[in-house]
Amino acid sequence: MLARAPQTRVARMRVNAPVRFAHGHGEYHHLPFQFPGNKRASFGLKLSAFLLTGFSIPFLAAAFQL
C-alpha cells in the first residue's frame, strides 16, 4: 500500500523529531551508563580487569586442555 501512495503523503507520515531526543531522558550520552567523573583511574582499572578476564578465558581453557 505504501508503494502506491504518492510521495507527498509518505513524506507527511514521517516524524521530524531528532532521534537523540526521542527517548526523553534529557541530554544525549554516547555511553549506556553515567561515566564516573572523578573516579577515572578506578573505573579504568576495573574495566581493564573485566575485559582482560573475559579475553583470557579461551587461552586458559586451551592451556588446560593441553
MARKEDREN-606848 format. One record per atom (N, C-alpha, C, O): residue in one letter; x, y, z. Coordinates in steps of 0.001 Angstrom, whole numbers, plus 500000, padded with zeros to 6 digits. Layout:
BEGIN
AXYZ...
END
This chain:
BEGIN
M500817498821500000M500000500000500000M500871501258500000M500521502248499357L501998501232500710L502878502402500710L503573502581499366L503941503697499001A503753501490498630A504415501592497340A503560502380496349A504102503037495460R502247502325496486R501357503032495581R500979504422496084R500358505192495352A501338504748497300A500971506052497857A501814507148497205A502982506926496885P501239508302497012P502024509409496457P503131509837497428P503009509653498639Q504178510392496901Q505328510773497711Q504975511838498751Q505554511841499837T504054512725498451T503712513767499419T503032513166500641T503233513644501757R502242512142500446R501569511509501578R502563510753502460R502454510779503686V503525510087501840V504550509368502595V505415510357503365V505806510080504498A505718511495502772A506554512492503433A505855513074504656A506522513439505624R504528513170504636R503810513716505784R503763512744506958R503579513168508099M503924511461506702M503849510479507770M505146510388508568M505150509770509632R506215510961508115R507496510909508826R507469511774510076R506759512778510141V508246511373511054V508389512158512276V509662512980512144V510719512439511818N509574514256512388N510714515147512202N511519515377513471N512475516152513453A511160514729514570A511890514917515820A513256514238515742A513357513137515199P514286514852516260P515603514210516267P515593512924517082P514910512831518102V516339511957516637V516353510653517290V516985510741518668V516542510056519589R517986511549518828R518691511581520105R517846512160521237R518127511895522405F516832512933520920F515972513478521959F514662512707522079F513801513080522875A514502511655521315A513236510935521294A513029510102522554A511887509813522912H514102509712523232H513939508843524383H513513509585525635H513050508952526583G513649510890525676G513123511679526772G513898511606528068G513318511840529129H515171511293528033H515960511204529258H516912512382529419H517906512262530135G516647513487528793G517497514658528953G518593514708527912G518332514539526721E519819514939528356E520947515086527449E521299513777526763E520988512693527255Y521954513902525617Y522405512725524877Y523747512273525434Y524659513086525584H523878510980525742H525133510390526187H525439509220525275H524558508404525002H526666509124524799H527031508051523891H527328506744524610H527488505714523954L527405506754525919L527596505535526692L526283505149527369L525495506028527719P526033503866527560P524773503459528178P524750503606529700P523823503123530349F525749504262530272F525809504443531711F526436505799531999F527032506410531112Q526307506262533206Q526893507542533603Q528396507373533793Q528822506569534622F529191508102533055F530641507994533155F531104508634534457F530711509760534762P531940507929535238P532389508492536524P533324509673536313P534319509558535599G533019510780536914G533800511988536715G535142511968537408G536170512120536747N535172511787538718N536419511875539475N537091510521539668N538234510468540122K536426509450539342K536940508109539606K537444507446538330K537189506261538113R538137508171537502R538571507642536211R539601506534536362R539558505564535605A540517506640537303A541562505631537471A540963504309537941A541302503252537409S540081504359538928S539470503120539411S538554502522538351S538487501300538218F537844503361537594F536991502870536520F537828502182535440F537452501119534944G538946502781535081G539827502175534090G540415500859534560G540533499915533779L540782500789535821L541328499552536382L540283498439536400L540578497303536028K539075498760536828K538007497768536864K537612497323535462K537382496137535225L537533498261534545L537185497920533164L538266497056532529L537955496090531832S539525497389532761S540630496596532218S540626495187532796S540832494217532066A540397495065534087A540343493740534709A539189492914534146A539347491720533893F538046493535533951F536886492844533393F537161492369531969F536873491220531634L537709493232531140L537967492877529744L539084491848529622L538990490929528808L540130491991530414L541231491033530351L540814489654530867L541291488635530368T539939489621531852T539451488336532344T538667487615531260T538879486424531030G537774488315530601G536992487709529530G537838487307528341G537558486296527698F538872488083528035F539739487772526902F540641486585527202F540995485836526292S541020486402528464S541966485341528804S541304483982529005S542004482970529023I539988483923529156I539312482642529396I539565481617528289I539862480469528620P539469481952526996P539758480934525976P541188480440526017P541431479259525768F542134481295526319F543532480886526394F543778479979527599F544538479015527504L543149480278528716L543264479430529893L542619478063529636L543142477039530076A541495478046528932A540853476786528606A541712475958527656A541779474737527790A542370476611526697A543246475892525766A544464475342526499A544896474225526212A545025476100527438A546165475613528202A545759474456529106A546546473536529330F544544474498529623F544044473420530472F543869472134529656F544085471041530179Q543483472250528394Q543267471095527546Q544583470416527146Q544591469230526817L545676471151527173L546976470573526791L547496469764527898L548578469188527786
END
